[in-house]
Amino acid sequence: MSGTLYLVATPIGNLEDMTFRAVRILKEVDLIAAEDTRNTIKLLNHFEINTPMTSYHEFNKVDKAVALISKLKDGQNIAVVTDAGTPGISDPGEELVAMCYDHEIEVTSVPGPAACITAVTMSGQACRRFSFEAFLPKDKKERRRVLEETRNETRTIIIYEAPHHLKATLKELAQVLGEDRGITLCRELTKKHEEKEKTTLGGAIAIYETKEPRGEYVLVIAGKSKAEVIEESRAAFEEMTIQEHMDMYLSQGMDKKEAMKAVAKDRGVSKRDIYNALL
């Protein structure tokens, strides 16, 4: 009988965020696959966990996954941990989980801290719907494509950034989204010097002209407002004549009455206004 793969979330800063279940699972499994064994040993020593470890990181995640699958098939239970937070969220784990499904190996999660969830819930930005982008791509072309995709995003956007790239990233975001777009910069989450700054992209750029970024950042950026979407849509339609606008809907199979109603809605006016204009 195959073993079970446990995805164990670990603290992102404050050791008191370690759950009782996480400690128990890490003590009970046969092996812990850690992103960096040098970091994880400090956590294990703190909670008096003596389970053997092996490295499982970005640069060996494919080959090592094959070896871990073999151990799981032999009946061993394995826990995956990262340096901080939840495995698979911008950290190794995703490929191993997929392989477990291919081999019909049980996978379960031991939930706990995740920087993206921690940041969005305390950001003061809307958190009912959000888009998690993690770290932006390093490749310039791919990075630009991702940034352009955020231009019309109406959900809150979450981005991770390192301190030495923060200033440049803020300027890139401002070019695409505008300096007035709201943002909350979260750093040192759950730690002694935790900090949240709710401002605009322009305001954030100004702050870091005189302040040196420190610590890992989670950027929680407001999505495009419904009012902006409506205004941009109306502006686009106003470049057409009313007759051209009508013809667009008539060519789609609408009758004249339906088309007039749709044109009126697009332009934010009454159907009678459209009727009079066409006369």
Protein Blocks (a to p, Z undefined) as FASTA:
>chain_A
ZZddddddddfkbamlpcfklmmmmmmmmbdcdfblmlmmmmmmmnopabdcddddfklm
mmmmmmmmmmmmnopacddddfbdjehiapahklmmmmmmmnopacdddddddfklmmmm
mnopafkbccdekjadfblklmmmmmmmmmmpcbdcdddddfklmmmmmmmmmmmnopkb
ccdddehehiaklccddddfklmmmmmmmbccedjdddddddddfklmmmmmmmmmmmpc
fklmmmmmmmnopafklmmmmmmmmnopafklmmmmmZZ
